[in-house]
Amino acid sequence: MRVLVTGGAGFVGSHVVDRLLGAGHAVDVIDNLATGRRDRLPAAARLHVCDLRDARLDGLQGIEALSGATIGIDQLFGLAPALAAALGLKIATEEGPLS
């Protein structure tokens, strides 16, 4: 399964990434590295550094940063709520969808 983790270079996110990789999943990470750190991620995780709140995402660089991370994703772990909201994604829980 291909999984996207927003905020995956943060303390909690990096532990989620480790568990997902250990379970055999392919993992992509979107993080702006404001509080996350690249060195928390294993080499097997694909890191896409971008901040969706940045106006520059209207340009080609922002689109390229996101396209590889979002195409073919089977599951999302939204640990950076601002990123998930900016993507317009709805995050579901067992109790129902969250906006």
Contact map, one row per residue, 1 for C-alpha under 8 A:
111000000000000000000000110000000000000000000000000000000000000000000000111000000000000000000000000
111100000000000000000000111100000000000000000000000000000000000000000001111000000000000000000000000
111110000000000000000000111100000000000000000000000000000000000000000000111110000000000000000000000
011111000000000000000000001111000000000000000000000000000000000000001100111110000000000000000000000
001111110000100010000000001111000000000000000000000000000000000000000000000111100000000000000000000
000111110000100000000000000011100000000000000000000000000000000000000000000111111011000000000000000
000011111100100000000000000011110001000000000000000000000000000000000000000001110010000000000000000
000011111111110110000000000011100001000010000000000000000000000000000000000000100000000000000000000
000000111110110000000000000010101001110110000000000000000000000000000000000000000000000000000000000
000000111111110000000000000000001011100100000000000000000000000000000000000000000000000000000000000
000000011111111000000000000000000001000100000000000000000000000000000000000000000000000000000000000
000000010111111100000000000000000000000000000000000000000000000000000000000000000000000000000000000
000011111111111110000000000000000000000000000000000000000000000000000000000000100000000000000000000
000000011111111111000000000000000000000110000000000000000000000000000000000000000000000000000000000
000000000011111111100000000000000000000000000000000000000000000000000000000000000000000000000000000
000000010001111111110000000000000000000000000000000000000000000000000000000000000000000000000000000
000010010000111111111000001000000000000010001000000000000000000000000000000000000000000000000000000
000000000000011111111100000000000000000011000000000000000000000000000000000000000000000000000000000
000000000000001111111110000000000000000000000000000000000000000000000000000000000000000000000000000
000000000000000111111111111000000000000000000000000000000000000000000000000000000000000000000000000
000000000000000011111111111000000000000000011000000000000000000000000000000000000000000000000000000
000000000000000001111111100000000000000000000000000000000000000000000000000000000000000000000000000
000000000000000000111111100000000000000000000000000000000000000000000000000000000000000000000000000
000000000000000000011111110000000000000000000000000000000000000000000000000000000000000000000000000
111000000000000000011111111000000000000000000000000000000000000000000000000000000000000000000000000
111000000000000000011001111100000000000000011000000000000000000000000000000000000000000000000000000
011110000000000010011000111110000000000000011100000000000000000000000000000000000000000000000000000
011110000000000000000000011111000000000000001111000000000000000000001000000000000000000000000000000
000111111000000000000000001111100000000000001111000000000000000000001000000000000000000000000000000
000111110000000000000000000111110000000000000011110000000000000000001000000000000000000000000000000
000001111000000000000000000011111101000000000011111000000000000000000000000000010000000000000000000
000000100000000000000000000001111111000000000000111000000000000000000000000000000000000000000000000
000000001100000000000000000000111111110000000000100000000000000000000000000000000000000000000000000
000000000000000000000000000000111111000000000000000000000000000000000000000000000000000000000000000
000000000100000000000000000000011111100000000000000000000000000000000000000000000000000000000000000
000000111110000000000000000000111111110100000000000000000000000000000000000000000000000000000000000
000000001100000000000000000000001011111110000000000000000000000000000000000000000000000000000000000
000000001000000000000000000000001001111110000000000000000000000000000000000000000000000000000000000
000000000000000000000000000000000000111111000000000000000000000000000000000000000000000000000000000
000000001110010000000000000000000001111111000000000000000000000000000000000000000000000000000000000
000000011000010011000000000000000000111111101000000000000000000000000000000000000000000000000000000
000000000000000001000000000000000000001111111000000000000000000000000000000000000000000000000000000
000000000000000000000000000000000000000011111100000000000000000000000000000000000000000000000000000
000000000000000000001000011000000000000001111100000000000000000000000000000000000000000000000000000
000000000000000010001000011110000000000011111110000000000000000000000000000000000000000000000000000
000000000000000000000000001110000000000000111111000000000000000000000000000000000000000000000000000
000000000000000000000000000111100000000000001111100000000000000000000000000000000000000000000000000
000000000000000000000000000111100000000000000111110000000000000011001000000000000000000000000000000
000000000000000000000000000001111000000000000011111000000000000010000000000000000000000000000000000
000000000000000000000000000001110000000000000001111100000000010011000000000000000000000000000000000
000000000000000000000000000000110000000000000000111111001000000000000000000000000010000000000000000
000000000000000000000000000000000000000000000000011111101000000000000000000000000010011000000000000
000000000000000000000000000000000000000000000000001111101000000000000000000000000110010000000000000
000000000000000000000000000000000000000000000000001111111000000000000000000000000000000000000000000
000000000000000000000000000000000000000000000000000111111100000000000000000000000000000000000000000
000000000000000000000000000000000000000000000000000001111110110000000000000000000000000000000000000
000000000000000000000000000000000000000000000000001111111111111000000000000000000000000000000000000
000000000000000000000000000000000000000000000000000000111111011000000000000000000000000000000000000
000000000000000000000000000000000000000000000000000000011111111000000000000000000000000000000000000
000000000000000000000000000000000000000000000000000000001111111100000000000000000000000000000000000
000000000000000000000000000000000000000000000000000000011011111110000000000000000000000000000000000
000000000000000000000000000000000000000000000000010000011111111111000000000000000000000000000000000
000000000000000000000000000000000000000000000000000000001111111111100000000000000000000000000000000
000000000000000000000000000000000000000000000000000000000001111111110000000000000000000000000000000
000000000000000000000000000000000000000000000001110000000000111111111000000000000000000000000000000
000000000000000000000000000000000000000000000001010000000000011111111100000000000000000000000000000
000000000000000000000000000000000000000000000000000000000000001111111110000000000000000000000000000
000000000000000000000000000000000000000000000000000000000000000111111110000000000000000000000000000
000100000000000000000000000111000000000000000001000000000000000011111110100000000000000000000000000
000100000000000000000000000000000000000000000000000000000000000001111111100000000000000000000000000
000000000000000000000000000000000000000000000000000000000000000000111111100000000000000000000000000
010000000000000000000000000000000000000000000000000000000000000000000111110000000000000000000000000
111100000000000000000000000000000000000000000000000000000000000000001111111100000000000000000000000
111100000000000000000000000000000000000000000000000000000000000000000001111100000000000000000000000
111100000000000000000000000000000000000000000000000000000000000000000000111110000000000000000000000
001111000000000000000000000000000000000000000000000000000000000000000000111111000000000000100000000
001111000000000000000000000000000000000000000000000000000000000000000000001111100000000000000000000
000011100000000000000000000000000000000000000000000000000000000000000000000111111011000000100000000
000011110000100000000000000000000000000000000000000000000000000000000000000011111000000000000000000
000001100000000000000000000000100000000000000000000000000000000000000000000001111111000000000000000
000001000000000000000000000000000000000000000000000000000000000000000000000001111111100000000000000
000000000000000000000000000000000000000000000000000010000000000000000000000000011111110000000000000
000001100000000000000000000000000000000000000000001110000000000000000000000001011111111000000000000
000001000000000000000000000000000000000000000000000000000000000000000000000001011111111111100000000
000000000000000000000000000000000000000000000000000000000000000000000000000000001111111111000000001
000000000000000000000000000000000000000000000000000110000000000000000000000000000111111110000000000
000000000000000000000000000000000000000000000000000100000000000000000000000000000011111110000000000
000000000000000000000000000000000000000000000000000000000000000000000000000000000001111111000000000
000000000000000000000000000000000000000000000000000000000000000000000000000000000001111111100000001
000000000000000000000000000000000000000000000000000000000000000000000000000000000001100111110000111
000000000000000000000000000000000000000000000000000000000000000000000000000101000001000011111000111
000000000000000000000000000000000000000000000000000000000000000000000000000000000000000001111111110
000000000000000000000000000000000000000000000000000000000000000000000000000000000000000000111111110
000000000000000000000000000000000000000000000000000000000000000000000000000000000000000000011111000
000000000000000000000000000000000000000000000000000000000000000000000000000000000000000000011111100
000000000000000000000000000000000000000000000000000000000000000000000000000000000000000000011111110
000000000000000000000000000000000000000000000000000000000000000000000000000000000000000001111011111
000000000000000000000000000000000000000000000000000000000000000000000000000000000000000001111001111
000000000000000000000000000000000000000000000000000000000000000000000000000000000000100011100000111
